Amino acid sequence: MQKLSDIAIGKEYIVKSIDNDELAQKLLEMGCTPGEKIIVERKAPFDDPIAIVVSGFMLSIRKEDAEQIIVKKL
């Protein structure tokens, strides 16, 4: 398992956990919950922000938030 901030573009992952309760609530409202499949679509320079596809929607996540999301490769 690894942090969302460290994963490769174009690969599929499963969200395993979110280490921040406030962030977890925000992401829950956007459809990004533990067990959900995500794909890293692209990364901005210096990897901030990171664009992910989850539940058919593209979301932009700050690097500091992505470091709190633990994922597992499919």
mmJSON file of the N, C-alpha and C atoms, coordinates in Angstrom:
{"data_MODEL":{"atom_site":{
"group_PDB":["ATOM","ATOM","ATOM","ATOM","ATOM","ATOM","ATOM","ATOM","ATOM","ATOM","ATOM","ATOM","ATOM","ATOM","ATOM","ATOM","ATOM","ATOM","ATOM","ATOM","ATOM","ATOM","ATOM","ATOM","ATOM","ATOM","ATOM","ATOM","ATOM","ATOM","ATOM","ATOM","ATOM","ATOM","ATOM","ATOM","ATOM","ATOM","ATOM","ATOM","ATOM","ATOM","ATOM","ATOM","ATOM","ATOM","ATOM","ATOM","ATOM","ATOM","ATOM","ATOM","ATOM","ATOM","ATOM","ATOM","ATOM","ATOM","ATOM","ATOM","ATOM","ATOM","ATOM","ATOM","ATOM","ATOM","ATOM","ATOM","ATOM","ATOM","ATOM","ATOM","ATOM","ATOM","ATOM","ATOM","ATOM","ATOM","ATOM","ATOM","ATOM","ATOM","ATOM","ATOM","ATOM","ATOM","ATOM","ATOM","ATOM","ATOM","ATOM","ATOM","ATOM","ATOM","ATOM","ATOM","ATOM","ATOM","ATOM","ATOM","ATOM","ATOM","ATOM","ATOM","ATOM","ATOM","ATOM","ATOM","ATOM","ATOM","ATOM","ATOM","ATOM","ATOM","ATOM","ATOM","ATOM","ATOM","ATOM","ATOM","ATOM","ATOM","ATOM","ATOM","ATOM","ATOM","ATOM","ATOM","ATOM","ATOM","ATOM","ATOM","ATOM","ATOM","ATOM","ATOM","ATOM","ATOM","ATOM","ATOM","ATOM","ATOM","ATOM","ATOM","ATOM","ATOM","ATOM","ATOM","ATOM","ATOM","ATOM","ATOM","ATOM","ATOM","ATOM","ATOM","ATOM","ATOM","ATOM","ATOM","ATOM","ATOM","ATOM","ATOM","ATOM","ATOM","ATOM","ATOM","ATOM","ATOM","ATOM","ATOM","ATOM","ATOM","ATOM","ATOM","ATOM","ATOM","ATOM","ATOM","ATOM","ATOM","ATOM","ATOM","ATOM","ATOM","ATOM","ATOM","ATOM","ATOM","ATOM","ATOM","ATOM","ATOM","ATOM","ATOM","ATOM","ATOM","ATOM","ATOM","ATOM","ATOM","ATOM","ATOM","ATOM","ATOM","ATOM","ATOM","ATOM","ATOM","ATOM","ATOM","ATOM","ATOM","ATOM","ATOM","ATOM","ATOM","ATOM","ATOM","ATOM","ATOM"],
"id":[1,2,3,4,5,6,7,8,9,10,11,12,13,14,15,16,17,18,19,20,21,22,23,24,25,26,27,28,29,30,31,32,33,34,35,36,37,38,39,40,41,42,43,44,45,46,47,48,49,50,51,52,53,54,55,56,57,58,59,60,61,62,63,64,65,66,67,68,69,70,71,72,73,74,75,76,77,78,79,80,81,82,83,84,85,86,87,88,89,90,91,92,93,94,95,96,97,98,99,100,101,102,103,104,105,106,107,108,109,110,111,112,113,114,115,116,117,118,119,120,121,122,123,124,125,126,127,128,129,130,131,132,133,134,135,136,137,138,139,140,141,142,143,144,145,146,147,148,149,150,151,152,153,154,155,156,157,158,159,160,161,162,163,164,165,166,167,168,169,170,171,172,173,174,175,176,177,178,179,180,181,182,183,184,185,186,187,188,189,190,191,192,193,194,195,196,197,198,199,200,201,202,203,204,205,206,207,208,209,210,211,212,213,214,215,216,217,218,219,220,221,222],
"type_symbol":["N","C","C","N","C","C","N","C","C","N","C","C","N","C","C","N","C","C","N","C","C","N","C","C","N","C","C","N","C","C","N","C","C","N","C","C","N","C","C","N","C","C","N","C","C","N","C","C","N","C","C","N","C","C","N","C","C","N","C","C","N","C","C","N","C","C","N","C","C","N","C","C","N","C","C","N","C","C","N","C","C","N","C","C","N","C","C","N","C","C","N","C","C","N","C","C","N","C","C","N","C","C","N","C","C","N","C","C","N","C","C","N","C","C","N","C","C","N","C","C","N","C","C","N","C","C","N","C","C","N","C","C","N","C","C","N","C","C","N","C","C","N","C","C","N","C","C","N","C","C","N","C","C","N","C","C","N","C","C","N","C","C","N","C","C","N","C","C","N","C","C","N","C","C","N","C","C","N","C","C","N","C","C","N","C","C","N","C","C","N","C","C","N","C","C","N","C","C","N","C","C","N","C","C","N","C","C","N","C","C","N","C","C","N","C","C","N","C","C","N","C","C"],
"label_atom_id":["N","CA","C","N","CA","C","N","CA","C","N","CA","C","N","CA","C","N","CA","C","N","CA","C","N","CA","C","N","CA","C","N","CA","C","N","CA","C","N","CA","C","N","CA","C","N","CA","C","N","CA","C","N","CA","C","N","CA","C","N","CA","C","N","CA","C","N","CA","C","N","CA","C","N","CA","C","N","CA","C","N","CA","C","N","CA","C","N","CA","C","N","CA","C","N","CA","C","N","CA","C","N","CA","C","N","CA","C","N","CA","C","N","CA","C","N","CA","C","N","CA","C","N","CA","C","N","CA","C","N","CA","C","N","CA","C","N","CA","C","N","CA","C","N","CA","C","N","CA","C","N","CA","C","N","CA","C","N","CA","C","N","CA","C","N","CA","C","N","CA","C","N","CA","C","N","CA","C","N","CA","C","N","CA","C","N","CA","C","N","CA","C","N","CA","C","N","CA","C","N","CA","C","N","CA","C","N","CA","C","N","CA","C","N","CA","C","N","CA","C","N","CA","C","N","CA","C","N","CA","C","N","CA","C","N","CA","C","N","CA","C","N","CA","C","N","CA","C","N","CA","C","N","CA","C","N","CA","C"],
"label_alt_id":[null,null,null,null,null,null,null,null,null,null,null,null,null,null,null,null,null,null,null,null,null,null,null,null,null,null,null,null,null,null,null,null,null,null,null,null,null,null,null,null,null,null,null,null,null,null,null,null,null,null,null,null,null,null,null,null,null,null,null,null,null,null,null,null,null,null,null,null,null,null,null,null,null,null,null,null,null,null,null,null,null,null,null,null,null,null,null,null,null,null,null,null,null,null,null,null,null,null,null,null,null,null,null,null,null,null,null,null,null,null,null,null,null,null,null,null,null,null,null,null,null,null,null,null,null,null,null,null,null,null,null,null,null,null,null,null,null,null,null,null,null,null,null,null,null,null,null,null,null,null,null,null,null,null,null,null,null,null,null,null,null,null,null,null,null,null,null,null,null,null,null,null,null,null,null,null,null,null,null,null,null,null,null,null,null,null,null,null,null,null,null,null,null,null,null,null,null,null,null,null,null,null,null,null,null,null,null,null,null,null,null,null,null,null,null,null,null,null,null,null,null,null],
"label_comp_id":["MET","MET","MET","GLN","GLN","GLN","LYS","LYS","LYS","LEU","LEU","LEU","SER","SER","SER","ASP","ASP","ASP","ILE","ILE","ILE","ALA","ALA","ALA","ILE","ILE","ILE","GLY","GLY","GLY","LYS","LYS","LYS","GLU","GLU","GLU","TYR","TYR","TYR","ILE","ILE","ILE","VAL","VAL","VAL","LYS","LYS","LYS","SER","SER","SER","ILE","ILE","ILE","ASP","ASP","ASP","ASN","ASN","ASN","ASP","ASP","ASP","GLU","GLU","GLU","LEU","LEU","LEU","ALA","ALA","ALA","GLN","GLN","GLN","LYS","LYS","LYS","LEU","LEU","LEU","LEU","LEU","LEU","GLU","GLU","GLU","MET","MET","MET","GLY","GLY","GLY","CYS","CYS","CYS","THR","THR","THR","PRO","PRO","PRO","GLY","GLY","GLY","GLU","GLU","GLU","LYS","LYS","LYS","ILE","ILE","ILE","ILE","ILE","ILE","VAL","VAL","VAL","GLU","GLU","GLU","ARG","ARG","ARG","LYS","LYS","LYS","ALA","ALA","ALA","PRO","PRO","PRO","PHE","PHE","PHE","ASP","ASP","ASP","ASP","ASP","ASP","PRO","PRO","PRO","ILE","ILE","ILE","ALA","ALA","ALA","ILE","ILE","ILE","VAL","VAL","VAL","VAL","VAL","VAL","SER","SER","SER","GLY","GLY","GLY","PHE","PHE","PHE","MET","MET","MET","LEU","LEU","LEU","SER","SER","SER","ILE","ILE","ILE","ARG","ARG","ARG","LYS","LYS","LYS","GLU","GLU","GLU","ASP","ASP","ASP","ALA","ALA","ALA","GLU","GLU","GLU","GLN","GLN","GLN","ILE","ILE","ILE","ILE","ILE","ILE","VAL","VAL","VAL","LYS","LYS","LYS","LYS","LYS","LYS","LEU","LEU","LEU"],
"label_asym_id":["A","A","A","A","A","A","A","A","A","A","A","A","A","A","A","A","A","A","A","A","A","A","A","A","A","A","A","A","A","A","A","A","A","A","A","A","A","A","A","A","A","A","A","A","A","A","A","A","A","A","A","A","A","A","A","A","A","A","A","A","A","A","A","A","A","A","A","A","A","A","A","A","A","A","A","A","A","A","A","A","A","A","A","A","A","A","A","A","A","A","A","A","A","A","A","A","A","A","A","A","A","A","A","A","A","A","A","A","A","A","A","A","A","A","A","A","A","A","A","A","A","A","A","A","A","A","A","A","A","A","A","A","A","A","A","A","A","A","A","A","A","A","A","A","A","A","A","A","A","A","A","A","A","A","A","A","A","A","A","A","A","A","A","A","A","A","A","A","A","A","A","A","A","A","A","A","A","A","A","A","A","A","A","A","A","A","A","A","A","A","A","A","A","A","A","A","A","A","A","A","A","A","A","A","A","A","A","A","A","A","A","A","A","A","A","A","A","A","A","A","A","A"],
"label_entity_id":["1","1","1","1","1","1","1","1","1","1","1","1","1","1","1","1","1","1","1","1","1","1","1","1","1","1","1","1","1","1","1","1","1","1","1","1","1","1","1","1","1","1","1","1","1","1","1","1","1","1","1","1","1","1","1","1","1","1","1","1","1","1","1","1","1","1","1","1","1","1","1","1","1","1","1","1","1","1","1","1","1","1","1","1","1","1","1","1","1","1","1","1","1","1","1","1","1","1","1","1","1","1","1","1","1","1","1","1","1","1","1","1","1","1","1","1","1","1","1","1","1","1","1","1","1","1","1","1","1","1","1","1","1","1","1","1","1","1","1","1","1","1","1","1","1","1","1","1","1","1","1","1","1","1","1","1","1","1","1","1","1","1","1","1","1","1","1","1","1","1","1","1","1","1","1","1","1","1","1","1","1","1","1","1","1","1","1","1","1","1","1","1","1","1","1","1","1","1","1","1","1","1","1","1","1","1","1","1","1","1","1","1","1","1","1","1","1","1","1","1","1","1"],
"label_seq_id":[1,1,1,2,2,2,3,3,3,4,4,4,5,5,5,6,6,6,7,7,7,8,8,8,9,9,9,10,10,10,11,11,11,12,12,12,13,13,13,14,14,14,15,15,15,16,16,16,17,17,17,18,18,18,19,19,19,20,20,20,21,21,21,22,22,22,23,23,23,24,24,24,25,25,25,26,26,26,27,27,27,28,28,28,29,29,29,30,30,30,31,31,31,32,32,32,33,33,33,34,34,34,35,35,35,36,36,36,37,37,37,38,38,38,39,39,39,40,40,40,41,41,41,42,42,42,43,43,43,44,44,44,45,45,45,46,46,46,47,47,47,48,48,48,49,49,49,50,50,50,51,51,51,52,52,52,53,53,53,54,54,54,55,55,55,56,56,56,57,57,57,58,58,58,59,59,59,60,60,60,61,61,61,62,62,62,63,63,63,64,64,64,65,65,65,66,66,66,67,67,67,68,68,68,69,69,69,70,70,70,71,71,71,72,72,72,73,73,73,74,74,74],
"pdbx_PDB_ins_code":[null,null,null,null,null,null,null,null,null,null,null,null,null,null,null,null,null,null,null,null,null,null,null,null,null,null,null,null,null,null,null,null,null,null,null,null,null,null,null,null,null,null,null,null,null,null,null,null,null,null,null,null,null,null,null,null,null,null,null,null,null,null,null,null,null,null,null,null,null,null,null,null,null,null,null,null,null,null,null,null,null,null,null,null,null,null,null,null,null,null,null,null,null,null,null,null,null,null,null,null,null,null,null,null,null,null,null,null,null,null,null,null,null,null,null,null,null,null,null,null,null,null,null,null,null,null,null,null,null,null,null,null,null,null,null,null,null,null,null,null,null,null,null,null,null,null,null,null,null,null,null,null,null,null,null,null,null,null,null,null,null,null,null,null,null,null,null,null,null,null,null,null,null,null,null,null,null,null,null,null,null,null,null,null,null,null,null,null,null,null,null,null,null,null,null,null,null,null,null,null,null,null,null,null,null,null,null,null,null,null,null,null,null,null,null,null,null,null,null,null,null,null],
"Cartn_x":[0.835,0.0,0.884,0.348,1.112,0.189,0.785,0.022,-0.408,-1.562,-2.061,-1.068,-0.365,0.591,1.782,2.02,3.194,2.903,1.66,1.333,1.493,1.559,1.832,0.573,0.772,-0.314,-0.825,-2.159,-2.779,-3.017,-2.61,-2.802,-4.062,-4.649,-5.86,-5.507,-6.183,-5.954,-7.293,-7.268,-8.423,-8.07,-8.981,-8.783,-8.917,-7.893,-7.928,-8.333,-7.791,-8.142,-7.804,-8.418,-8.146,-7.804,-6.6,-6.071,-6.552,-7.404,-7.869,-9.4,-10.055,-11.52,-12.202,-11.676,-12.266,-12.136,-10.968,-10.736,-11.615,-11.738,-12.568,-14.017,-14.538,-15.912,-16.052,-15.074,-15.099,-15.094,-14.206,-14.076,-15.299,-15.888,-17.111,-18.205,-18.328,-19.323,-19.064,-17.811,-17.449,-17.382,-17.711,-17.742,-16.444,-15.485,-14.191,-14.168,-14.5,-14.587,-13.712,-13.36,-12.609,-13.333,-12.578,-13.123,-13.403,-13.394,-13.681,-12.446,-12.67,-11.569,-11.265,-9.963,-9.55,-8.438,-8.318,-7.245,-6.611,-5.29,-4.598,-4.545,-5.194,-5.303,-4.095,-3.715,-2.549,-2.063,-0.845,-0.254,0.305,0.112,0.674,2.167,2.885,4.3,4.46,5.476,5.757,4.659,3.85,2.803,1.719,1.465,0.454,-0.324,-1.608,-2.472,-2.397,-3.147,-3.226,-4.672,-4.859,-6.2,-6.465,-7.585,-7.969,-9.37,-9.658,-11.006,-11.565,-12.731,-13.398,-14.898,-15.559,-17.005,-17.401,-16.526,-16.817,-16.589,-16.109,-15.858,-14.373,-13.901,-12.511,-12.45,-11.586,-11.382,-9.941,-9.731,-8.384,-8.115,-7.008,-6.678,-5.298,-5.209,-3.91,-2.971,-1.697,-0.696,-0.748,-0.911,-0.947,-2.133,-3.247,-4.393,-4.136,-3.519,-3.219,-2.268,-1.448,-0.526,-1.256,-2.504,-3.291,-4.233,-4.196,-5.056,-4.195,-4.516,-3.766,-4.496,-3.732,-4.322,-3.565,-4.218,-3.605,-3.805,-2.755,-2.814,-3.695,-4.484,-5.318,-4.486],
"Cartn_y":[-1.173,0.0,1.242,2.304,3.541,4.749,5.919,7.162,7.539,8.153,8.611,9.573,10.35,11.324,10.655,9.377,8.679,7.752,7.653,6.647,7.154,6.205,6.5,6.934,7.756,8.223,7.063,6.972,5.974,4.619,4.414,3.13,3.156,1.984,1.872,1.441,2.049,1.771,1.699,1.147,1.112,1.949,2.799,3.588,2.649,2.577,1.717,2.496,3.706,4.504,5.968,6.811,8.249,8.628,9.158,9.364,10.633,11.418,12.674,12.683,12.795,12.712,13.837,15.049,16.175,15.964,15.528,15.233,14.064,13.055,11.89,12.313,13.217,13.696,14.446,15.306,16.051,15.102,14.117,13.172,12.262,11.919,11.122,11.829,13.127,13.912,13.947,13.707,13.712,12.3,11.274,9.907,9.139,9.705,9.042,8.451,7.162,6.494,5.247,4.735,3.483,2.394,1.673,0.621,1.083,2.376,2.946,2.872,2.559,2.518,3.933,4.255,5.556,5.367,6.332,6.365,7.743,7.815,9.094,9.495,10.578,11.054,11.891,12.818,13.665,14.343,14.867,15.601,16.917,17.973,19.277,19.277,20.299,20.384,20.31,19.624,19.384,18.554,17.848,16.934,17.622,18.899,19.608,20.559,20.327,19.273,17.999,17.003,15.712,15.526,15.204,14.955,13.46,13.079,11.67,11.504,10.295,9.953,8.97,9.329,8.487,8.579,7.441,7.38,8.122,8.101,8.75,10.246,10.817,12.252,12.521,13.622,14.013,15.002,14.7,15.556,16.02,17.189,17.706,17.71,17.094,16.959,17.561,18.362,18.936,17.828,18.046,17.046,16.741,17.771,17.545,16.667,16.767,15.894,14.49,14.412,13.114,12.288,12.953,12.236,11.541,11.889,11.29,10.203,9.924,8.892,7.68,6.546,5.314,4.468,4.012,3.259,1.943,1.019,-0.261,-0.466,-0.889,-1.106,-2.304,-2.182,-3.291,-4.318],
"Cartn_z":[0.0,0.0,0.0,-0.572,-0.661,-0.623,-0.533,-0.501,-1.914,-2.035,-3.327,-3.98,-3.203,-3.744,-4.436,-4.182,-4.708,-5.887,-6.338,-7.336,-8.765,-9.689,-11.098,-11.847,-12.847,-13.704,-14.556,-14.689,-15.549,-14.924,-13.71,-13.032,-12.176,-11.956,-11.146,-9.726,-8.77,-7.359,-6.638,-5.45,-4.559,-3.332,-2.917,-1.705,-0.504,0.312,1.498,2.746,2.91,4.09,3.854,4.672,4.649,6.081,6.282,7.628,8.326,7.691,8.265,8.204,9.349,9.399,8.612,8.702,7.97,6.462,6.033,4.622,4.18,5.011,4.683,4.439,5.241,5.061,3.741,3.432,2.166,0.976,1.02,-0.089,-0.189,0.939,0.944,0.15,0.331,-0.384,-1.89,-2.292,-3.709,-4.297,-3.501,-4.0,-3.854,-3.168,-2.972,-1.568,-1.469,-0.177,-0.17,1.009,1.054,0.269,-0.552,-1.394,-2.816,-3.048,-4.363,-5.266,-6.547,-7.518,-7.987,-8.066,-8.587,-9.609,-10.497,-11.491,-11.43,-11.38,-11.451,-12.919,-13.244,-14.622,-15.024,-14.157,-14.438,-13.169,-13.246,-12.126,-12.654,-11.897,-12.245,-11.913,-12.361,-11.985,-10.466,-10.043,-8.625,-7.963,-8.774,-8.299,-7.463,-7.7,-6.919,-7.803,-8.053,-7.549,-8.393,-7.973,-8.657,-9.124,-10.402,-10.94,-10.918,-10.293,-10.22,-10.795,-11.267,-11.714,-10.705,-10.149,-9.165,-9.422,-9.472,-9.728,-11.003,-12.0,-13.272,-13.295,-12.201,-12.119,-11.951,-12.524,-12.324,-11.167,-10.195,-9.037,-8.993,-8.472,-8.267,-6.768,-6.377,-4.96,-4.706,-3.659,-3.289,-2.828,-3.048,-2.678,-1.176,-0.359,1.095,1.5,0.766,1.031,0.487,-0.698,-1.313,-0.442,0.361,1.249,2.39,2.609,3.698,3.218,1.908,1.325,0.996,1.618,1.418,0.379,-0.633,-1.736,-1.946,-2.659,-3.006,-4.508,-5.194,-6.636,-6.956,-8.024,-8.473,-9.214],
"occupancy":[1.0,1.0,1.0,1.0,1.0,1.0,1.0,1.0,1.0,1.0,1.0,1.0,1.0,1.0,1.0,1.0,1.0,1.0,1.0,1.0,1.0,1.0,1.0,1.0,1.0,1.0,1.0,1.0,1.0,1.0,1.0,1.0,1.0,1.0,1.0,1.0,1.0,1.0,1.0,1.0,1.0,1.0,1.0,1.0,1.0,1.0,1.0,1.0,1.0,1.0,1.0,1.0,1.0,1.0,1.0,1.0,1.0,1.0,1.0,1.0,1.0,1.0,1.0,1.0,1.0,1.0,1.0,1.0,1.0,1.0,1.0,1.0,1.0,1.0,1.0,1.0,1.0,1.0,1.0,1.0,1.0,1.0,1.0,1.0,1.0,1.0,1.0,1.0,1.0,1.0,1.0,1.0,1.0,1.0,1.0,1.0,1.0,1.0,1.0,1.0,1.0,1.0,1.0,1.0,1.0,1.0,1.0,1.0,1.0,1.0,1.0,1.0,1.0,1.0,1.0,1.0,1.0,1.0,1.0,1.0,1.0,1.0,1.0,1.0,1.0,1.0,1.0,1.0,1.0,1.0,1.0,1.0,1.0,1.0,1.0,1.0,1.0,1.0,1.0,1.0,1.0,1.0,1.0,1.0,1.0,1.0,1.0,1.0,1.0,1.0,1.0,1.0,1.0,1.0,1.0,1.0,1.0,1.0,1.0,1.0,1.0,1.0,1.0,1.0,1.0,1.0,1.0,1.0,1.0,1.0,1.0,1.0,1.0,1.0,1.0,1.0,1.0,1.0,1.0,1.0,1.0,1.0,1.0,1.0,1.0,1.0,1.0,1.0,1.0,1.0,1.0,1.0,1.0,1.0,1.0,1.0,1.0,1.0,1.0,1.0,1.0,1.0,1.0,1.0,1.0,1.0,1.0,1.0,1.0,1.0,1.0,1.0,1.0,1.0,1.0,1.0,1.0,1.0,1.0,1.0,1.0,1.0],
"B_iso_or_equiv":[0.0,0.0,0.0,0.0,0.0,0.0,0.0,0.0,0.0,0.0,0.0,0.0,0.0,0.0,0.0,0.0,0.0,0.0,0.0,0.0,0.0,0.0,0.0,0.0,0.0,0.0,0.0,0.0,0.0,0.0,0.0,0.0,0.0,0.0,0.0,0.0,0.0,0.0,0.0,0.0,0.0,0.0,0.0,0.0,0.0,0.0,0.0,0.0,0.0,0.0,0.0,0.0,0.0,0.0,0.0,0.0,0.0,0.0,0.0,0.0,0.0,0.0,0.0,0.0,0.0,0.0,0.0,0.0,0.0,0.0,0.0,0.0,0.0,0.0,0.0,0.0,0.0,0.0,0.0,0.0,0.0,0.0,0.0,0.0,0.0,0.0,0.0,0.0,0.0,0.0,0.0,0.0,0.0,0.0,0.0,0.0,0.0,0.0,0.0,0.0,0.0,0.0,0.0,0.0,0.0,0.0,0.0,0.0,0.0,0.0,0.0,0.0,0.0,0.0,0.0,0.0,0.0,0.0,0.0,0.0,0.0,0.0,0.0,0.0,0.0,0.0,0.0,0.0,0.0,0.0,0.0,0.0,0.0,0.0,0.0,0.0,0.0,0.0,0.0,0.0,0.0,0.0,0.0,0.0,0.0,0.0,0.0,0.0,0.0,0.0,0.0,0.0,0.0,0.0,0.0,0.0,0.0,0.0,0.0,0.0,0.0,0.0,0.0,0.0,0.0,0.0,0.0,0.0,0.0,0.0,0.0,0.0,0.0,0.0,0.0,0.0,0.0,0.0,0.0,0.0,0.0,0.0,0.0,0.0,0.0,0.0,0.0,0.0,0.0,0.0,0.0,0.0,0.0,0.0,0.0,0.0,0.0,0.0,0.0,0.0,0.0,0.0,0.0,0.0,0.0,0.0,0.0,0.0,0.0,0.0,0.0,0.0,0.0,0.0,0.0,0.0,0.0,0.0,0.0,0.0,0.0,0.0],
"pdbx_formal_charge":[null,null,null,null,null,null,null,null,null,null,null,null,null,null,null,null,null,null,null,null,null,null,null,null,null,null,null,null,null,null,null,null,null,null,null,null,null,null,null,null,null,null,null,null,null,null,null,null,null,null,null,null,null,null,null,null,null,null,null,null,null,null,null,null,null,null,null,null,null,null,null,null,null,null,null,null,null,null,null,null,null,null,null,null,null,null,null,null,null,null,null,null,null,null,null,null,null,null,null,null,null,null,null,null,null,null,null,null,null,null,null,null,null,null,null,null,null,null,null,null,null,null,null,null,null,null,null,null,null,null,null,null,null,null,null,null,null,null,null,null,null,null,null,null,null,null,null,null,null,null,null,null,null,null,null,null,null,null,null,null,null,null,null,null,null,null,null,null,null,null,null,null,null,null,null,null,null,null,null,null,null,null,null,null,null,null,null,null,null,null,null,null,null,null,null,null,null,null,null,null,null,null,null,null,null,null,null,null,null,null,null,null,null,null,null,null,null,null,null,null,null,null],
"auth_seq_id":[1,1,1,2,2,2,3,3,3,4,4,4,5,5,5,6,6,6,7,7,7,8,8,8,9,9,9,10,10,10,11,11,11,12,12,12,13,13,13,14,14,14,15,15,15,16,16,16,17,17,17,18,18,18,19,19,19,20,20,20,21,21,21,22,22,22,23,23,23,24,24,24,25,25,25,26,26,26,27,27,27,28,28,28,29,29,29,30,30,30,31,31,31,32,32,32,33,33,33,34,34,34,35,35,35,36,36,36,37,37,37,38,38,38,39,39,39,40,40,40,41,41,41,42,42,42,43,43,43,44,44,44,45,45,45,46,46,46,47,47,47,48,48,48,49,49,49,50,50,50,51,51,51,52,52,52,53,53,53,54,54,54,55,55,55,56,56,56,57,57,57,58,58,58,59,59,59,60,60,60,61,61,61,62,62,62,63,63,63,64,64,64,65,65,65,66,66,66,67,67,67,68,68,68,69,69,69,70,70,70,71,71,71,72,72,72,73,73,73,74,74,74],
"auth_comp_id":["MET","MET","MET","GLN","GLN","GLN","LYS","LYS","LYS","LEU","LEU","LEU","SER","SER","SER","ASP","ASP","ASP","ILE","ILE","ILE","ALA","ALA","ALA","ILE","ILE","ILE","GLY","GLY","GLY","LYS","LYS","LYS","GLU","GLU","GLU","TYR","TYR","TYR","ILE","ILE","ILE","VAL","VAL","VAL","LYS","LYS","LYS","SER","SER","SER","ILE","ILE","ILE","ASP","ASP","ASP","ASN","ASN","ASN","ASP","ASP","ASP","GLU","GLU","GLU","LEU","LEU","LEU","ALA","ALA","ALA","GLN","GLN","GLN","LYS","LYS","LYS","LEU","LEU","LEU","LEU","LEU","LEU","GLU","GLU","GLU","MET","MET","MET","GLY","GLY","GLY","CYS","CYS","CYS","THR","THR","THR","PRO","PRO","PRO","GLY","GLY","GLY","GLU","GLU","GLU","LYS","LYS","LYS","ILE","ILE","ILE","ILE","ILE","ILE","VAL","VAL","VAL","GLU","GLU","GLU","ARG","ARG","ARG","LYS","LYS","LYS","ALA","ALA","ALA","PRO","PRO","PRO","PHE","PHE","PHE","ASP","ASP","ASP","ASP","ASP","ASP","PRO","PRO","PRO","ILE","ILE","ILE","ALA","ALA","ALA","ILE","ILE","ILE","VAL","VAL","VAL","VAL","VAL","VAL","SER","SER","SER","GLY","GLY","GLY","PHE","PHE","PHE","MET","MET","MET","LEU","LEU","LEU","SER","SER","SER","ILE","ILE","ILE","ARG","ARG","ARG","LYS","LYS","LYS","GLU","GLU","GLU","ASP","ASP","ASP","ALA","ALA","ALA","GLU","GLU","GLU","GLN","GLN","GLN","ILE","ILE","ILE","ILE","ILE","ILE","VAL","VAL","VAL","LYS","LYS","LYS","LYS","LYS","LYS","LEU","LEU","LEU"],
"auth_asym_id":["A","A","A","A","A","A","A","A","A","A","A","A","A","A","A","A","A","A","A","A","A","A","A","A","A","A","A","A","A","A","A","A","A","A","A","A","A","A","A","A","A","A","A","A","A","A","A","A","A","A","A","A","A","A","A","A","A","A","A","A","A","A","A","A","A","A","A","A","A","A","A","A","A","A","A","A","A","A","A","A","A","A","A","A","A","A","A","A","A","A","A","A","A","A","A","A","A","A","A","A","A","A","A","A","A","A","A","A","A","A","A","A","A","A","A","A","A","A","A","A","A","A","A","A","A","A","A","A","A","A","A","A","A","A","A","A","A","A","A","A","A","A","A","A","A","A","A","A","A","A","A","A","A","A","A","A","A","A","A","A","A","A","A","A","A","A","A","A","A","A","A","A","A","A","A","A","A","A","A","A","A","A","A","A","A","A","A","A","A","A","A","A","A","A","A","A","A","A","A","A","A","A","A","A","A","A","A","A","A","A","A","A","A","A","A","A","A","A","A","A","A","A"],
"auth_atom_id":["N","CA","C","N","CA","C","N","CA","C","N","CA","C","N","CA","C","N","CA","C","N","CA","C","N","CA","C","N","CA","C","N","CA","C","N","CA","C","N","CA","C","N","CA","C","N","CA","C","N","CA","C","N","CA","C","N","CA","C","N","CA","C","N","CA","C","N","CA","C","N","CA","C","N","CA","C","N","CA","C","N","CA","C","N","CA","C","N","CA","C","N","CA","C","N","CA","C","N","CA","C","N","CA","C","N","CA","C","N","CA","C","N","CA","C","N","CA","C","N","CA","C","N","CA","C","N","CA","C","N","CA","C","N","CA","C","N","CA","C","N","CA","C","N","CA","C","N","CA","C","N","CA","C","N","CA","C","N","CA","C","N","CA","C","N","CA","C","N","CA","C","N","CA","C","N","CA","C","N","CA","C","N","CA","C","N","CA","C","N","CA","C","N","CA","C","N","CA","C","N","CA","C","N","CA","C","N","CA","C","N","CA","C","N","CA","C","N","CA","C","N","CA","C","N","CA","C","N","CA","C","N","CA","C","N","CA","C","N","CA","C","N","CA","C","N","CA","C","N","CA","C","N","CA","C","N","CA","C"],
"pdbx_PDB_model_num":[1,1,1,1,1,1,1,1,1,1,1,1,1,1,1,1,1,1,1,1,1,1,1,1,1,1,1,1,1,1,1,1,1,1,1,1,1,1,1,1,1,1,1,1,1,1,1,1,1,1,1,1,1,1,1,1,1,1,1,1,1,1,1,1,1,1,1,1,1,1,1,1,1,1,1,1,1,1,1,1,1,1,1,1,1,1,1,1,1,1,1,1,1,1,1,1,1,1,1,1,1,1,1,1,1,1,1,1,1,1,1,1,1,1,1,1,1,1,1,1,1,1,1,1,1,1,1,1,1,1,1,1,1,1,1,1,1,1,1,1,1,1,1,1,1,1,1,1,1,1,1,1,1,1,1,1,1,1,1,1,1,1,1,1,1,1,1,1,1,1,1,1,1,1,1,1,1,1,1,1,1,1,1,1,1,1,1,1,1,1,1,1,1,1,1,1,1,1,1,1,1,1,1,1,1,1,1,1,1,1,1,1,1,1,1,1,1,1,1,1,1,1]
}}}
